[in-house]
Each structure stands twice: as C-alpha cells, then as structure tokens.
Amino acid sequence: MKRAEEWLAGVWPVVRRLLPAPPARVLEIGCGPFGGFVPMLRSSGYEAIGVDPNAPAEASYRRVEFEQAEPFDGLDAVVASTSLHHVADPTEVLDRVVSALAHGGRMIVVEWAWETFDQATAEWCFERLAADEEPGWLRRRRNEWLASGKPWPDYLRGWASSEQLHSAESLLRLLDQRFERTHFAGGPYVFPELPETSAEDEQAAIAAGRIRSLRVDYAGTLA
C-alpha cells in the first residue's frame, strides 16, 4: 500500500496537468486494487471510473479487464498508468480506447520503459534497497539476476520475454498511429521501491547522467 500511495502521489500532478478541465468523463485502465487515480479524479470534480479485474468493489469501478468490459463511448479522456506494457494485445486495447473517446478526447499514458533499464541504472537501484524492507519487484529482479549468473542485459531481456512485456518504444509507435502527440517526457520510476530515495533524488540522478529515465509520460489527442 505504501508503495502504491507514493507512486500515485508522485505521478498524479503529471496526470492532472494533462487532463481536460472538470467535469470531464475519464476512464482509468488498470486502476489496480487501491483504485488508482479514480479517488483523486472524483475529488477534483471529474466523472471517473476505473477498470481492473482487481479493482475495489465499489460503484466507481468495473472489476473486469478493459478488453472484456462493456463498451464505453463519449469519454473525454482515458488514463493508463503502467498498465499497457503487460496487456495481452495493446493493439486491441488502443483500438477500444479510440472507440470509447469522443472527438478530441485525450489519451494519457504513464509507462515503464523497461528496455532502458541498463546495468548502471540497475546497480544504482540495488545499492539503495533496504535490507529489512518487504521484498518488492526490484529486489526480486536483483535476486533473480544474481542467481542466474547472466550479464544484466541478457537477464533483463529474458525476464521481459518470459513476462511478455511490451516495450515503451512499441507502445509509443502504436499510440502515435492513433493519436496526435501533444506531450512526451521522461521521469523517475523506481523511487517507491527505494525507502530512502525520493522522486527528486531519482530525477537528480537522471539529470546528472548517472542513471537512465525509466518512465515515459505521453499524451495524445484523438483527431
């Protein structure tokens, strides 16, 4: 829960700046068990709904995969935060988004560019893991890498392939085929996994060239 709260608090200002003004109809794909941005959206005056098989059992959510949900239409914006890289078929998902958006609707994406996760960035992250912290995805990657005996790039590619993860590059290509890009930026991604590291600390390391940016922020408009 703490990691989710830190992530949402850190990324919400970015998402909020890219949204149309309230009261707009906004759908979040992959809101997760804690509700994602939906509570923030609703408290900011948006008509918001979240879709996720593990979403809260409340009226503002649909507990189903977006691909299997009843069709939406006339939406002003769709938000997808770290959800597109592991969907079965991003082409199908984005085509459904296009059908759900009104003319001029916005697609807002916050994604993980796992393909930029080079060894220098990985080692910077691993040095900052707390010994007594509950294991998260970053610690599991470190432990699996060390146990594999493989060079980091080989381990990372093998793991991503086994998890059937889509690269940020491939997702951006699909997005640009459907939307007019209006915003693109990088940013900090791993800070919720590092208890003594803030988003500002990670951004400073990115700016200094010590590590790569692992987050991609994208916004596009449906013509």
Steps between C-alpha positions, in 0.01 A plus 500: 500500500780744588668448162171553317430819695846640423465421131154655470603810694811542288331456162161661564625859436620389155172331415297792635681751278423294191128452567223713357322725747236349728228392484629265230433129458820310574570127498809343654623170357669274754418696815607210722374390842545842661295687239779679317429865423122462519463644853717799405308547177163494672609734779623739228157513338537238228246234411746211532491124483775241537521165323708213636431136594630581850331840536320591823146363524342844480269682262782703341672186369451209263668178613591371155776533243449803277485274194210308654309795643177631354591758232544860610433802278517876514792507745701821528819325613648157565789451743728195497770496766752212475229275360563480126838325520342177622166484316459201269444706185571875515360544148161373614508715813588819314240435230239469777628826650455673165141372483432617857632855462300794375641713218794692643525264797835450670709191560736538798762232559761455771719203415808305594774503235651172622727483196697801631570325833875463445750353748615836638141589582436156648806517725406851616160363597629184667744699715204688645283205598444470874607169655191470718245625249220268385616358165361685200542451126838673497651275768361196320668609176831544682481161666403322180775674306768403751374142509495477119872576455414683178607847390232752598383575142453129426312443825276804444408407143430140602284606792306754292441237232377245754261761643391600147566866573454755223773758461423869538634550148244261352217654704594852390495387139146367542390815682638730231311303236173591671553833675661836435778518756474808723736409784802277550746493790702267719507482876579305817352153535667287769484738799205322671719188524788687665408611854775761534465634146246762393372576154718813513808290583435273204436795269827660611689180413332495160590865437862432601523213253562237767190298414246471221144626521272197528167682474325632192220757519288531187188686398324501168176634354254308286448691180 
